[in-house]
Amino acid sequence: MQNKHAFRSKIFKALGHPSRILLVDALLQGARCVCELRELVNADVSTVSKHLSVLREAGVVDCEKRGANVYYSLRMECVRGFLACVDRFNARRAEEHACLLCKGVESQERESKFGE
């Protein structure tokens, strides 16, 4: 059995590309065929298939052949919560950054008004 840290690293590496995050976001809504995912990512089928292969090998997604199409679905449901956590963190960070910018503007206005 892989050690815990190596396994975690494999998951994070699989999620470490913007196109793969986009694919996972789409799969949060349910199973999709490669043709739908290709349009979403705006890449050729081989590129999308490679990204999906990385996600599948890490255990993040599953695939199922239905007729002529291959459908992918999210296997690792906890990714949903993780991505939601990342989004909340990013929103807080943006708010903090906006507050710092506001404080910087207020400070500059005060300096120009009072010649500080």
C-alpha positions as protocol buffer text, in pm:
chain_id: "A"
residue {
  index: 1
  type: MET
  ca { x: 0 y: 0 z: 0 }
}
residue {
  index: 2
  type: GLN
  ca { x: 121 y: 348 z: -86 }
}
residue {
  index: 3
  type: ASN
  ca { x: 215 y: 567 z: 199 }
}
residue {
  index: 4
  type: LYS
  ca { x: -41 y: 831 z: 293 }
}
residue {
  index: 5
  type: HIS
  ca { x: 170 y: 1127 z: 183 }
}
residue {
  index: 6
  type: ALA
  ca { x: 253 y: 980 z: -157 }
}
residue {
  index: 7
  type: PHE
  ca { x: -115 y: 911 z: -217 }
}
residue {
  index: 8
  type: ARG
  ca { x: -214 y: 1266 z: -118 }
}
residue {
  index: 9
  type: SER
  ca { x: 57 y: 1403 z: -343 }
}
residue {
  index: 10
  type: LYS
  ca { x: -79 y: 1202 z: -636 }
}
residue {
  index: 11
  type: ILE
  ca { x: -426 y: 1349 z: -580 }
}
residue {
  index: 12
  type: PHE
  ca { x: -296 y: 1706 z: -562 }
}
residue {
  index: 13
  type: LYS
  ca { x: -82 y: 1654 z: -872 }
}
residue {
  index: 14
  type: ALA
  ca { x: -387 y: 1523 z: -1057 }
}
residue {
  index: 15
  type: LEU
  ca { x: -581 y: 1834 z: -957 }
}
residue {
  index: 16
  type: GLY
  ca { x: -283 y: 2058 z: -1033 }
}
residue {
  index: 17
  type: HIS
  ca { x: -387 y: 2177 z: -1380 }
}
residue {
  index: 18
  type: PRO
  ca { x: -657 y: 2438 z: -1456 }
}
residue {
  index: 19
  type: SER
  ca { x: -811 y: 2220 z: -1728 }
}
residue {
  index: 20
  type: ARG
  ca { x: -842 y: 1927 z: -1491 }
}
residue {
  index: 21
  type: ILE
  ca { x: -1008 y: 2148 z: -1229 }
}
residue {
  index: 22
  type: LEU
  ca { x: -1249 y: 2265 z: -1500 }
}
residue {
  index: 23
  type: LEU
  ca { x: -1325 y: 1902 z: -1585 }
}
residue {
  index: 24
  type: VAL
  ca { x: -1384 y: 1816 z: -1219 }
}
residue {
  index: 25
  type: ASP
  ca { x: -1611 y: 2121 z: -1181 }
}
residue {
  index: 26
  type: ALA
  ca { x: -1818 y: 1996 z: -1474 }
}
residue {
  index: 27
  type: LEU
  ca { x: -1836 y: 1647 z: -1325 }
}
residue {
  index: 28
  type: LEU
  ca { x: -1967 y: 1790 z: -998 }
}
residue {
  index: 29
  type: GLN
  ca { x: -2294 y: 1833 z: -1191 }
}
residue {
  index: 30
  type: GLY
  ca { x: -2301 y: 1468 z: -1298 }
}
residue {
  index: 31
  type: ALA
  ca { x: -2158 y: 1226 z: -1552 }
}
residue {
  index: 32
  type: ARG
  ca { x: -2054 y: 1366 z: -1888 }
}
residue {
  index: 33
  type: CYS
  ca { x: -1924 y: 1215 z: -2209 }
}
residue {
  index: 34
  type: VAL
  ca { x: -1583 y: 1303 z: -2345 }
}
residue {
  index: 35
  type: CYS
  ca { x: -1743 y: 1496 z: -2632 }
}
residue {
  index: 36
  type: GLU
  ca { x: -1920 y: 1731 z: -2385 }
}
residue {
  index: 37
  type: LEU
  ca { x: -1604 y: 1775 z: -2180 }
}
residue {
  index: 38
  type: ARG
  ca { x: -1400 y: 1845 z: -2495 }
}
residue {
  index: 39
  type: GLU
  ca { x: -1629 y: 2136 z: -2582 }
}
residue {
  index: 40
  type: LEU
  ca { x: -1607 y: 2269 z: -2228 }
}
residue {
  index: 41
  type: VAL
  ca { x: -1228 y: 2267 z: -2219 }
}
residue {
  index: 42
  type: ASN
  ca { x: -1204 y: 2375 z: -2585 }
}
residue {
  index: 43
  type: ALA
  ca { x: -930 y: 2124 z: -2659 }
}
residue {
  index: 44
  type: ASP
  ca { x: -893 y: 1824 z: -2886 }
}
residue {
  index: 45
  type: VAL
  ca { x: -1014 y: 1483 z: -2773 }
}
residue {
  index: 46
  type: SER
  ca { x: -663 y: 1349 z: -2713 }
}
residue {
  index: 47
  type: THR
  ca { x: -578 y: 1636 z: -2476 }
}
residue {
  index: 48
  type: VAL
  ca { x: -902 y: 1595 z: -2282 }
}
residue {
  index: 49
  type: SER
  ca { x: -853 y: 1218 z: -2270 }
}
residue {
  index: 50
  type: LYS
  ca { x: -503 y: 1265 z: -2128 }
}
residue {
  index: 51
  type: HIS
  ca { x: -634 y: 1496 z: -1854 }
}
residue {
  index: 52
  type: LEU
  ca { x: -912 y: 1250 z: -1773 }
}
residue {
  index: 53
  type: SER
  ca { x: -661 y: 966 z: -1764 }
}
residue {
  index: 54
  type: VAL
  ca { x: -453 y: 1151 z: -1503 }
}
residue {
  index: 55
  type: LEU
  ca { x: -767 y: 1208 z: -1294 }
}
residue {
  index: 56
  type: ARG
  ca { x: -875 y: 846 z: -1334 }
}
residue {
  index: 57
  type: GLU
  ca { x: -534 y: 705 z: -1238 }
}
residue {
  index: 58
  type: ALA
  ca { x: -544 y: 914 z: -920 }
}
residue {
  index: 59
  type: GLY
  ca { x: -891 y: 782 z: -839 }
}
residue {
  index: 60
  type: VAL
  ca { x: -1064 y: 1119 z: -872 }
}
residue {
  index: 61
  type: VAL
  ca { x: -1295 y: 1010 z: -1156 }
}
residue {
  index: 62
  type: ASP
  ca { x: -1443 y: 690 z: -1296 }
}
residue {
  index: 63
  type: CYS
  ca { x: -1537 y: 610 z: -1652 }
}
residue {
  index: 64
  type: GLU
  ca { x: -1804 y: 394 z: -1810 }
}
residue {
  index: 65
  type: LYS
  ca { x: -1854 y: 304 z: -2174 }
}
residue {
  index: 66
  type: ARG
  ca { x: -2212 y: 356 z: -2293 }
}
residue {
  index: 67
  type: GLY
  ca { x: -2252 y: 256 z: -2654 }
}
residue {
  index: 68
  type: ALA
  ca { x: -2003 y: 451 z: -2861 }
}
residue {
  index: 69
  type: ASN
  ca { x: -1935 y: 708 z: -2586 }
}
residue {
  index: 70
  type: VAL
  ca { x: -1728 y: 706 z: -2271 }
}
residue {
  index: 71
  type: TYR
  ca { x: -1883 y: 884 z: -1975 }
}
residue {
  index: 72
  type: TYR
  ca { x: -1686 y: 1017 z: -1681 }
}
residue {
  index: 73
  type: SER
  ca { x: -1816 y: 1079 z: -1331 }
}
residue {
  index: 74
  type: LEU
  ca { x: -1670 y: 1201 z: -1006 }
}
residue {
  index: 75
  type: ARG
  ca { x: -1550 y: 912 z: -792 }
}
residue {
  index: 76
  type: MET
  ca { x: -1389 y: 1107 z: -510 }
}
residue {
  index: 77
  type: GLU
  ca { x: -1691 y: 1297 z: -377 }
}
residue {
  index: 78
  type: CYS
  ca { x: -1486 y: 1472 z: -110 }
}
residue {
  index: 79
  type: VAL
  ca { x: -1330 y: 1682 z: -389 }
}
residue {
  index: 80
  type: ARG
  ca { x: -1660 y: 1874 z: -393 }
}
residue {
  index: 81
  type: GLY
  ca { x: -1606 y: 1990 z: -33 }
}
residue {
  index: 82
  type: PHE
  ca { x: -1239 y: 2059 z: -92 }
}
residue {
  index: 83
  type: LEU
  ca { x: -1308 y: 2282 z: -393 }
}
residue {
  index: 84
  type: ALA
  ca { x: -1584 y: 2462 z: -201 }
}
residue {
  index: 85
  type: CYS
  ca { x: -1333 y: 2523 z: 80 }
}
residue {
  index: 86
  type: VAL
  ca { x: -1079 y: 2659 z: -170 }
}
residue {
  index: 87
  type: ASP
  ca { x: -1345 y: 2890 z: -318 }
}
residue {
  index: 88
  type: ARG
  ca { x: -1441 y: 3023 z: 28 }
}
residue {
  index: 89
  type: PHE
  ca { x: -1076 y: 3081 z: 112 }
}
residue {
  index: 90
  type: ASN
  ca { x: -1021 y: 3263 z: -217 }
}
residue {
  index: 91
  type: ALA
  ca { x: -1327 y: 3484 z: -158 }
}
residue {
  index: 92
  type: ARG
  ca { x: -1201 y: 3578 z: 191 }
}
residue {
  index: 93
  type: ARG
  ca { x: -859 y: 3651 z: 48 }
}
residue {
  index: 94
  type: ALA
  ca { x: -1012 y: 3877 z: -218 }
}
residue {
  index: 95
  type: GLU
  ca { x: -1209 y: 4062 z: 52 }
}
residue {
  index: 96
  type: GLU
  ca { x: -895 y: 4106 z: 262 }
}
residue {
  index: 97
  type: HIS
  ca { x: -707 y: 4234 z: -42 }
}
residue {
  index: 98
  type: ALA
  ca { x: -989 y: 4479 z: -119 }
}
residue {
  index: 99
  type: CYS
  ca { x: -982 y: 4600 z: 242 }
}
residue {
  index: 100
  type: LEU
  ca { x: -607 y: 4655 z: 222 }
}
residue {
  index: 101
  type: LEU
  ca { x: -653 y: 4851 z: -100 }
}
residue {
  index: 102
  type: CYS
  ca { x: -927 y: 5061 z: 63 }
}
residue {
  index: 103
  type: LYS
  ca { x: -705 y: 5130 z: 364 }
}
residue {
  index: 104
  type: GLY
  ca { x: -423 y: 5224 z: 128 }
}
residue {
  index: 105
  type: VAL
  ca { x: -649 y: 5471 z: -57 }
}
residue {
  index: 106
  type: GLU
  ca { x: -777 y: 5615 z: 273 }
}
residue {
  index: 107
  type: SER
  ca { x: -420 y: 5654 z: 393 }
}
residue {
  index: 108
  type: GLN
  ca { x: -317 y: 5828 z: 70 }
}
residue {
  index: 109
  type: GLU
  ca { x: -621 y: 6059 z: 87 }
}
residue {
  index: 110
  type: ARG
  ca { x: -542 y: 6146 z: 448 }
}
residue {
  index: 111
  type: GLU
  ca { x: -179 y: 6212 z: 361 }
}
residue {
  index: 112
  type: SER
  ca { x: -271 y: 6442 z: 73 }
}
residue {
  index: 113
  type: LYS
  ca { x: -541 y: 6618 z: 278 }
}
residue {
  index: 114
  type: PHE
  ca { x: -328 y: 6676 z: 586 }
}
residue {
  index: 115
  type: GLY
  ca { x: 14 y: 6675 z: 427 }
}
residue {
  index: 116
  type: GLU
  ca { x: 130 y: 6382 z: 639 }
}
